[in-house]
């Protein structure tokens, strides 16, 4: 039986541009405010009143020919047997080679201690009524307002200063037979995830109906995030 090869199809006709995927990703993966594993591109073209607006969700493309993997000097950035592009924090030396090599701008470098601004915050939203970030952090013994311990199943719950991080397709959820949290959190069902090697899988069925496009096809990275029904 062929190995699984995971990928995601994003239906741009169904996407409503609500950014629920971005918020869900931050919550599930404990992503700091200055980093976006799930992000988006917005484009406005034309001259009023003849204008056109596009909202394109973005994330790590988990490319088959990933330049971040090819350029990592320590093999910290690597491919697994199921097509995921993953990152080993223990091997990362913070050189940024992967970040420079990625043509999509979806790899982020931790140049400061994650969530330090929350843990050091001394300003109450309502003085004398609400607590500060520092008070909450100390009282609840949590580094951030909402911490998801499930992220620790396969990866550091919070990545330290001096290394890179990016989307993992929620590999900790895949290991349990679940979809990435951005997929489950999409209110319009625009994100379709599954095994691209299985003709009966949801993404393969979607690709059979609609011709896909990828971002920056000319780069030759063979992305596993594909877009259908563009405007």
Backbone as a ProteinNet text record, in pm:
[ID]
protein_1_A
[PRIMARY]
XXXXXXXXXXXXXXXXXXXXXXXXXXXXXXXXXXXXXXXXXXXXXXXXXXXXXXXXXXXXXXXXXXXXXXXXXXXXXXXXXXXXXXXXXXXXXXXXXXXXXXXXXXXXXXXXXXXXXXXXXXXXXXXXXXXXXXXXXXXXXXXXXXXXXXXXXXXXXXXXXXXXXXXXXXXXXXXXXXXXXXXXXXXXXXXXXXXXXXXXXXXXXXXXXXXXXXXXXXXXXXXXXXXXXXX
[TERTIARY]
84.8	0	87.9	53.9	133.8	128.7	240.2	244.2	150	105.2	22.7	108.8	47.3	115.4	15.6	30.8	-70.3	-60.2	-176.1	-183.2	-314.7	-325.8	-445.2	-491.2	-620.8	-682.9	-763.9	-748.1	-822.9	-914.8	-1044.5	-1145.9	-1170.2	-1119.2	-1129.2	-1270.9	-1358	-1497.8	-1570.8	-1524.9	-1587.1	-1526.2	-1401.1	-1334	-1402.4	-1439.3	-1507.8	-1413.9	-1285.8	-1189.4	-1206.3	-1256.7	-1284.6	-1162.2	-1056.8	-933	-950.4	-1058.4	-1076.3	-960.3	-906.5	-793.6	-671.3	-648.1	-532.9	-544.2	-663.2	-685.7	-678.8	-740.4	-741	-599.8	-517.3	-379.3	-301.2	-316.8	-246	-287.2	-416.5	-467.8	-419.5	-423.7	-386.1	-236.8	-156.1	-11.2	67.5	-3.5	62.1	158.1	107.7	191.3	192.4	309.8	318.8	254.2	224.9	152.8	229.2	362.2	442.5	476.4	417.6	443.3	310	304.6	178.1	201.4	179.9	189.9	82.3	-36.8	-146.7	-164.2	-159.4	-164.8	-247.7	-236.1	-313.4	-251.2	-281.4	-243.2	-371	-370.9	-485.2	-439.6	-522.3	-490.5	-611.7	-592.2	-696.9	-644.5	-715.5	-673.2	-785	-748.5	-847.2	-861.9	-950.6	-980.1	-1128.2	-1161	-1300.6	-1382.8	-1501.5	-1572.6	-1544.9	-1457.1	-1426.1	-1304.4	-1327.6	-1218.6	-1241.4	-1134.4	-1139.7	-1054.8	-1110.1	-1042.3	-1023	-903.7	-874.9	-817.9	-861.7	-812.1	-760.9	-632.2	-570.9	-508.4	-567	-507.7	-371.8	-277.2	-143.3	-96.4	-5.6	58	178.1	253.4	363.2	305.7	368.7	319.7	365.1	449	497.6	541.3	627.3	670	741.9	720.1	793.7	942.3	972.6	1110.8	1132.2	1129.8	1133.5	1272	1286.1	1416.3	1464.7	1371.4	1412.5	1486.3	1440.5	1506.4	1641.9	1645.1	1769.4	1878.1	1840	1938.5	1968.1	1901.2	1928	2058.4	2157.3	2287.8	2291.6	2186.4	2188.7	2080.7	2003.4	1887.4	1777.1	1779	1669.9	1538.4	1542.3	1425.6	1431.1	1327.2	1331.5	1192.6	1188	1063.2	1042	915.2	887.9	828.1	797.4	750.7	612.2	541.2	404.9	397.9	513.6	516.8	518.4	518.1	519.3	660.4	668.8	795.3	795.8	886.5	889.1	1022.5	1026.6	1143.9	1182.8	1310.6	1363.9	1431.1	1367.4	1421.1	1555.9	1578.2	1704.3	1824.1	1798.9	1905.8	1921.5	1821.8	1822.1	1928.7	2009.1	2113.3	2075.8	1956.1	1908.4	1980.2	2034.4	2112	2023.8	1897.6	1804.6	1814.3	1893.2	1907.8	1774.3	1695.6	1564.8	1472.5	1477.7	1392.7	1425.8	1553.9	1597.8	1559	1568.9	1542.4	1394.4	1307.1	1162.7	1109.5	1054.4	1002.7	866.2	805.1	669.5	663.4	775.6	778	697.3	695.9	612.3	694	824.2	909.6	948.6	934.4	956.4	1069.5	1144.8	1255.5	1216.6	1240.2	1212.4	1328.9	1315.6	1424.7	1412.7	1307.6	1292.8	1218.4	1217.6	1149.6	999.6	940.3	797.3	710	614.4	515.4	575	697	759.1	677.2	618.2	541.2	419.1	361.8	246.5	291.3	397.8	445	499.7	540.9	596.3	497.1	379.2	280.7	233.5	244.6	204.1	84.5	19.5	-91.9	-224.9	-312.3	-445.7	-537	-620.7	-715.4	-808	-854.2	-934.2	-863	-792	-716.9	-803.6	-751.3	-822.5	-933	-951.4	-1060.6	-1008.8	-933.3	-880.1	-733	-686.2	-546.9	-457.7	-328.2	-231	-186.5	-117.6	-65.3	30.8	115	212.1	142.3	35.9	-39	-105.8	-165.2	-230	-128.9	-16	86.9	136.9	152.8	201	92.5	-30.4	-139.4	-171.2	-179.4	-220.1	-101.8	18.6	141.3	140.7	92.6	90.8	163.4	240.9	317.5	233.6	114.1	28.5	-116.7	-206	-346.4	-412.8	-388.8	-442.6	-328.9	-300.1	-191.2	-248.2	-217.3	-264.4	-153.6	-164.2	-60.4	-51.2	-155.5	-153	-41.9	-3.6	103.1	233	250.9	372.9	385.2	279.5	283.2	396	423.2	525.1	626.7	606.7	686	686.2	784.1	785.4	654.8	596	471.4	486.5	596.4	634.5	779.9	807.3	941.7	1029.3	1152.6	1237.6	1298.4	1351.9	1423.2	1543.9	1570.8	1692.2	1674.3	1550.1	1525.5	1406	1382.1	1269.9	1149.6	1035.7	916	821.9	729.6	635.4	524.4	428.4	317.7	368.2	306.2	338.7	220.8	118.5	-7.9	-70.6	-39.2	-87.6	-55.2	73	113.6	72	58	14.7	-130.5	-210.7	-349.5	-358.9	-276.8	-275.4	-242.4	-148.6	-107.7	-224.4	-327.9	-445.9	-563.3	-536	-641.2	-731.6	-687.3	-767.1	-711.9	-795.3	-751	-678.1	-597.8	-541.4	-652.8	-622.4	-726.4	-780.5	-699	-749.7	-857.7	-847.1	-947.3	-1078.7	-1070.2	-1190.6	-1254.7	-1174.8	-1226	-1280	-1263.1	-1310.3	-1462.9	-1533.2	-1680.1	-1745.5	-1671.6	-1731.2	-1683.2	-1596.9	-1547.3	-1456.3	-1383.1	-1297.1	-1169.5	-1130.3	-1005.7	-1035.3	-967.9	-991	-856.8	-847.3	-720	-729.2	-618.9	-616.4	-498.5	-508	-401.8	-411.7	-314.1	-316.2	-286.3	-239.4	-215.5	-341.6	-446.9	-571.3	-673	-708.3	-803.7	-940.2	-972.3	-1103.2	-1101.3	-986.6	-976.7	-1046.3	-1091	-1158.7	-1077.6	-948.4	-876.1	-863.8	-844.4	-834.9	-969	-1079.1	-1210.1	-1231.6	-1185.1	-1197.6	-1110.8	-991.3	-900.2	-950.4	-1031.1	-1088	-1195.5	-1254.1	-1359.9	-1308.1	-1198.6	-1150.8	-999.4	-954.1	-810.9	-743.1	-637.1	-573.5	-466	-438.2	-327.2	-242.7	-117	-29.5	33.5	83.5	151.4	292.6	332.3	467.3	511.4	432.9	461.5	599.7	644.2	773.1	891.4	871.2	980.3	1011.3	919.6	944.6	953.2	886	894.9	794.8	697.9	593	516.1	442.9	368	258.2	228.4	117.9	0.4	0.8	-116.6	-160.8	-281.5	-331.3	-460.7	-481.6	-597.7	-689.7	-818.7	-915.5	-1017	-1077.5	-1186.2	-1148	-1041.9	-999.1	-1096.5	-1094.9	-1181.1	-1106
-120.2	0	124.6	223.2	344.5	424.2	489.8	573.1	691.8	743.8	863.3	983.4	1075.3	1197.8	1312.2	1380.1	1476.5	1608.1	1666.1	1795.6	1863.7	1989.3	2067.9	2138.9	2136.6	2210.8	2324.2	2444.2	2560.3	2609.7	2605.3	2647.5	2797.2	2878.6	3023.2	3075.9	2997.8	3038.2	3023	2932.3	2912.7	3001.5	3041.7	3123.8	3259	3298.8	3426.6	3532.8	3499.9	3598.4	3637.9	3547.6	3581.1	3570.7	3503.5	3483.2	3391.3	3312.4	3214.8	3115.8	3082.7	2990.5	3047.9	3178.8	3242.8	3238.4	3269.4	3271.6	3130.7	3035.2	2896.3	2841.8	2875	2826.6	2878.9	3007.3	3065.2	2997	2970	2907	2763	2687.5	2546.6	2526.8	2614.3	2593	2689.3	2768.6	2863.1	2954.7	3015.7	3098.9	3242.9	3303.3	3441.8	3540.6	3659.6	3760.6	3805.5	3808.1	3858.9	3752	3633.3	3520.8	3466.5	3425.5	3377.4	3250.8	3134.8	3009.8	3007.9	3052.7	3067.2	3215.7	3255.2	3397.5	3416.3	3529	3553.2	3665.7	3663.9	3770.5	3841.4	3972.8	4047.9	4132.9	4137.3	4213.6	4294.3	4421.7	4506.7	4564.3	4539.5	4588	4667.6	4749.5	4828.8	4967.7	5043.7	5179.6	5191.2	5249.5	5262	5329.4	5277.5	5168.3	5029.7	5019.8	4889.7	4829	4774.4	4717.7	4569.5	4503.3	4360.4	4332.2	4254.8	4223	4072.5	4032	3889	3866.1	3758.3	3716	3573.2	3554.2	3423.5	3371.1	3269.3	3212.2	3149.9	3165	3108.5	3033.4	2942.1	2864.9	2795	2719.5	2642.1	2549.6	2547.4	2466.1	2320.1	2285.3	2148	2092	2168.4	2139.3	2005	1936.2	1812.6	1841.5	1950.6	1993.5	2119.6	2104.1	2218.3	2281.9	2407.4	2473.9	2494.6	2503.7	2519	2394.4	2277.4	2151.1	2139.9	2173	2161.9	2253.4	2366.2	2465.1	2462.5	2376.3	2367.3	2292.2	2353.5	2289	2180.5	2170.5	2074	1966.9	1967.8	1880.1	1904.1	2019.9	2054.4	2062.2	2123.6	2126.5	2001.9	1922.1	1791.6	1748.3	1648.8	1588.2	1457.1	1429.7	1299.5	1206.1	1084.6	983	1012.4	1107.6	1137.6	1271.7	1322.2	1443.1	1574	1567.7	1690.5	1748.7	1879.5	1949.1	1991	1932	1953.8	2013.5	2055.5	2125.1	2068.4	2033	1978.6	2092.3	2137.1	2250.9	2218.2	2090.6	2051.5	2063.9	2057.6	2067.9	2209.6	2294.6	2428.6	2515.4	2582	2672.3	2818.9	2840.9	2977.1	3055.6	2986.3	3054.2	3129.1	3088.8	3156.2	3116.2	3012.2	2970	2925.5	2856.8	2809.9	2927.6	3025.9	3143.6	3220.7	3230	3298.8	3218.5	3086.4	3000	2990.1	3004.9	2989.5	3104.5	3075.8	3184	3237	3171.4	3206.9	3292.7	3309.7	3391.8	3336.4	3203.8	3142.5	3082.4	3109.6	3064.2	3186.7	3176.7	3291.1	3263.2	3368	3356.8	3419.8	3347.6	3398.6	3486.3	3616	3705.3	3757.3	3714.5	3752.2	3641.7	3648.7	3546.6	3551	3439.7	3438	3477.3	3564.5	3608	3684.8	3733.7	3811.3	3936.4	3996.5	4119.4	4094.3	3973.4	3939.3	3915	3839.2	3804.5	3925.4	4028.4	4148.4	4264	4243.9	4351.6	4396	4525.1	4580.3	4674.1	4673.9	4765.9	4692.1	4731.6	4672.5	4740.5	4661.2	4716.7	4816.9	4779.2	4870.5	4881.2	4991.3	5006.8	4982.3	4900.7	4870.8	4768.7	4719.2	4623.9	4495.3	4508.8	4390.4	4371.7	4248.3	4217.7	4241.9	4250	4268.3	4133	4133.7	4008.9	3942.2	4020.7	3965.5	3899.4	3959.9	3902.8	3772.2	3769.2	3646.5	3535.2	3569.7	3470.1	3406.6	3488.9	3439.3	3358.2	3406.9	3341	3203.7	3195.5	3070.3	2983.5	3034.2	2961.1	2915.5	3002.3	2977.9	3092.8	3061.6	3167.4	3258.4	3211.9	3289.5	3275.2	3363.3	3356.9	3222.4	3167.2	3033.5	2947.4	2839.7	2751.1	2613.8	2563.7	2431.5	2328.2	2244.1	2144.7	2035.2	2018.2	1914.8	1939.5	2064.5	2096.5	2025.4	1995.9	1932.2	1785.9	1728.8	1586.8	1555.7	1648.3	1621	1733.3	1845	1964.6	2049.8	2139.1	2226.8	2304.2	2306.9	2380.5	2526.5	2585.7	2721.2	2715.2	2763.1	2755.1	2865.6	2834.4	2932.6	3037.3	3140.1	3244.7	3184.7	3235.1	3195.8	3085.7	3038.3	2936.5	2978.9	2902.7	2933.6	2846.4	2882.2	2799.4	2826.3	2731.7	2742.9	2639	2642.9	2546.9	2404.3	2312.5	2170.1	2087.5	2154.2	2087.2	2024.1	2080.1	2022.1	1872.8	1840.1	1699.6	1624.2	1695.8	1629.7	1584	1654	1614.1	1504.8	1515.6	1412.7	1276.8	1276.5	1151.2	1083.5	1161	1107.2	1088.7	1098.8	1080.6	1200.5	1318.3	1439.5	1530	1622.6	1723.3	1835.8	1914.1	2035.2	2123.1	2195.1	2272.2	2384.8	2438.3	2541.6	2485.1	2358.8	2293.6	2278.4	2227.5	2208.6	2341.4	2447.1	2576.7	2663.7	2624.1	2705	2698.1	2809.5	2804.6	2774.8	2794.7	2774.5	2647	2571.2	2446.8	2468.4	2580.4	2613	2530.1	2475.2	2398.7	2248.6	2179.1	2035.3	1964	1875.4	1811.2	1660.3	1597.1	1451.7	1397.4	1270.4	1196.7	1215.1	1281.7	1306	1179.3	1075.8	948.2	863	903.2	827	892.6	828.1	887.3	917.2	849.8	868.9	972.8	1029.8	1126.3	1256.7	1334.8	1462.3	1557.2	1576.4	1667.9	1616	1486.2	1430.2	1442.2	1425.6	1441.1	1585.7	1680.6	1821.8	1854.1	1795.3	1820.8	1756.9	1652.6	1588.3	1675.7	1764.6	1851.2	1985	2032.1	2166.7	2165.1	2231.2	2240.5	2326.3	2276	2350.4	2448.2	2543.1	2634.7	2633.3	2670.8	2683.3	2821.4	2864.7	2993.1	2979.6	3076.8	3084	2951.4	2905.9	2779.6	2780.5	2898.5	2910	2873.9	2869.3	2834.7	2685	2602.9	2459.8	2383.7	2430.4	2364.3	2251	2239.3	2136.6	2143.7	2252.4	2269.9	2165.6	2134.9	2045.7	2121.6	2252.9	2336.3	2386.3	2348.2	2379.7	2460	2549.3	2637.1	2604.3	2603.4	2579.4	2694	2710.2	2805.8	2949.7	2997.3	3135.4	3231.1	3356.8	3457.4	3529.9
0	0	0	-84.5	-94.6	35.7	65.7	184.8	168.1	280.8	275.7	237.9	166.7	127.1	147.6	260.7	300.4	224.3	199.1	134.6	166.9	125.4	153.1	26.9	5.4	-103.6	-40.6	-93.8	-44	-155.6	-128.6	-225.3	-206.2	-298.7	-285.2	-304.8	-366.7	-378.6	-245	-161.6	-31.1	76.9	58.7	160.1	170.4	293.4	314.5	372.2	386	433.2	578.2	661.5	801.2	892.5	844.5	922.2	1042.4	1043.3	1151.2	1153.7	1035.1	1027	1097.3	1079.7	1143	1295.2	1345.4	1490.1	1548.1	1477.8	1524.7	1533.7	1434.9	1433.5	1553.2	1582	1696.4	1826.6	1841.1	1962.3	1976.1	1866.5	1870.6	1891.7	1830.1	1828.7	1916.5	1998.2	2088.7	2013.7	1906.6	1820.4	1871.3	1888.4	1936.5	1840.7	1891.4	1813.9	1690.3	1697.1	1585.7	1482.4	1497.3	1406.7	1357.2	1230.8	1173	1091.6	1152.4	1076.6	968.6	1004.6	909.2	884.1	758.1	725.3	598.5	533.9	411.9	330.7	202.5	110.8	67.8	68.4	16.9	-101	-201.6	-321.8	-365.8	-392.1	-448.4	-578.9	-687.1	-818.7	-884.1	-980.8	-1052.8	-995.4	-1055.3	-1012.3	-982.3	-868.2	-825.8	-934.9	-966.4	-896.1	-953.1	-1050.8	-1110.5	-1040.6	-923.9	-845.2	-819.5	-786.4	-757.4	-633.3	-543.1	-416.4	-405.4	-368.7	-350.8	-210.5	-149.1	-17.8	-36	-16.3	-40.2	89.2	151.7	272.8	241.4	331.5	312.2	436.7	414.8	520.6	458.1	535.4	477.5	371.2	254.5	143.2	150.6	246.1	261.1	124.9	59.6	-77.6	-88.9	-200.2	-226.4	-246	-316.9	-336.1	-254.2	-124	-32.4	-26.9	-67.6	-61.2	81.4	176.3	316.2	364.2	319.4	355.1	286.8	158.3	80.7	133.6	193.1	236.9	386.2	460.9	605.4	628.5	694.9	712	818.6	901.3	1011.8	1001	893.3	872.4	975.8	1041.7	1133.6	1056.6	939.2	852.6	765.4	769.8	702.5	656.9	569.1	523.6	598	635.8	695	590.3	629.4	534.5	479.1	539	493.3	419.8	377.3	296.6	372.6	505.1	583.9	590.2	585.1	607.7	754.2	831.1	975.5	1018.8	1145.1	1197	1333.3	1347.6	1472.2	1548.3	1655.6	1730.2	1795.1	1823.1	1885	1791.4	1661.7	1563.1	1507.2	1529.3	1471	1536.3	1453.4	1503.7	1478.8	1427	1408.5	1300.8	1200.3	1096	996.9	986.4	897	751.4	720.7	581.1	522.3	601.9	554.3	527	612.5	598.7	470.8	440.4	319.4	195.8	204.6	89.3	55.2	153.6	130.3	46	-71.1	-156.3	-111.9	-13.5	27.2	154.4	221.4	341.5	456.5	471.9	576	690.1	692.6	801.9	883.8	1014.9	1103.2	1201.2	1232.3	1326.7	1460.2	1567.4	1701.5	1747.3	1730.1	1768	1910.9	1981.2	2121	2195.3	2325.2	2404.5	2375.3	2333.3	2301.5	2420.7	2396.8	2494.8	2612.7	2597.9	2705.8	2736.1	2631.1	2651.1	2739.2	2731.3	2816	2959.7	2975.3	3108.8	3185.4	3111.1	3174.2	3179.4	3124	3114.8	3252.6	3281.3	3410.7	3398.9	3281.3	3257.3	3260.2	3350.1	3358.6	3257.3	3192.3	3096	3164.5	3285.3	3367.2	3502.7	3528	3653.6	3776.6	3866.4	3989.8	3973.8	3851.2	3825.7	3760.2	3652.1	3584.1	3617.6	3604.6	3636.5	3515.4	3539.1	3432.4	3378.2	3265.4	3210.2	3305.2	3369.3	3464	3581.9	3630.6	3743.2	3703.1	3584.8	3537.3	3517.7	3456.7	3430.9	3560.3	3662.6	3792.3	3863.5	3860.4	3932.2	3874.2	3743.5	3679.4	3635.5	3658.1	3623.9	3478.7	3393.1	3249.8	3179.7	3076.2	3009.6	2921.7	2882.6	2792.8	2837.9	2790.7	2835.2	2808.2	2691.2	2660.5	2611.1	2683.7	2643.9	2611.5	2491	2450.3	2470.4	2571.7	2598.1	2492.2	2412	2308.4	2206.8	2189.8	2094.8	2132.2	2259.7	2308.3	2267.1	2210.3	2174.3	2076.6	1984.9	1882.6	1866.8	1935	1908.8	2034.8	2048.4	2164.7	2173.6	2294.5	2312.1	2276.5	2318.2	2278.7	2234.2	2116	2061.4	2121	2155.7	2224.1	2131.5	2191.8	2119	2046.7	1926.4	1855.5	1752.4	1730.3	1628.5	1542.3	1436.3	1347.9	1381.9	1326.8	1340.7	1225.5	1202	1091	1108	1016.8	1016.2	1001.5	1075.5	1066.9	1015.3	962.3	927.7	1052.4	1170.3	1297.2	1302.2	1287.3	1284.4	1410	1521.8	1645.2	1636	1557.5	1536.4	1430.1	1325.8	1221.4	1282.5	1378.8	1443.2	1514.6	1546.4	1614.7	1518.7	1388.5	1289.8	1272.4	1315.6	1304.6	1194.8	1148.8	1053.3	1125.6	1054.1	1114.4	1171.2	1276.6	1344.4	1256.6	1166	1075.3	984.6	949.4	864.8	941.1	1063.1	1144.3	1182.9	1190.9	1236.7	1124.8	1000.3	888	880.5	899.1	904.1	769.7	660.5	529.1	461.1	528.6	470.3	350.9	351	237.5	234.7	348.6	356.6	355.9	267.9	250.7	267.3	363.6	396.5	383.8	345.4	340.3	263.9	231.9	165.5	14.3	-44.2	-188.4	-268.4	-202.7	-271.2	-280.5	-210.3	-208	-301.6	-412.5	-507.5	-446.8	-335.9	-273.2	-161.5	-134.4	-24.7	-62.2	36	6.6	-82.6	-59.2	-148.3	-291.5	-307.3	-441.8	-515.7	-445.4	-508.3	-552.4	-470.2	-506.3	-627.4	-632.4	-744.1	-873.6	-859.9	-978.7	-1043.5	-965.4	-1015.6	-1066.9	-1006.3	-1037.8	-1059.8	-1164.7	-1192.2	-1085.2	-1023.9	-914.5	-962.9	-876.3	-895.3	-767.9	-780.9	-664.3	-667.4	-553.3	-547	-605.5	-682.8	-740.3	-803.4	-896.8	-965.1	-1029.3	-1072	-1140.6	-1052.1	-920.6	-829.4	-830.9	-882.2	-896	-765.9	-661.2	-530.7	-511.7	-602.2	-595.2	-462.5	-441.7	-316.7	-298.5	-173.3	-139.6	-78.9	-95.5	-70.2	-206.6	-246.4	-380	-370	-465.4	-464.7	-583.9	-555.2	-663.1	-669.3	-785.1	-808.9	-769.8	-829.4	-808.5	-876.5	-834.8	-896.1	-1008
[MASK]
+++++++++++++++++++++++++++++++++++++++++++++++++++++++++++++++++++++++++++++++++++++++++++++++++++++++++++++++++++++++++++++++++++++++++++++++++++++++++++++++++++++++++++++++++++++++++++++++++++++++++++++++++++++++++++++++++++++++

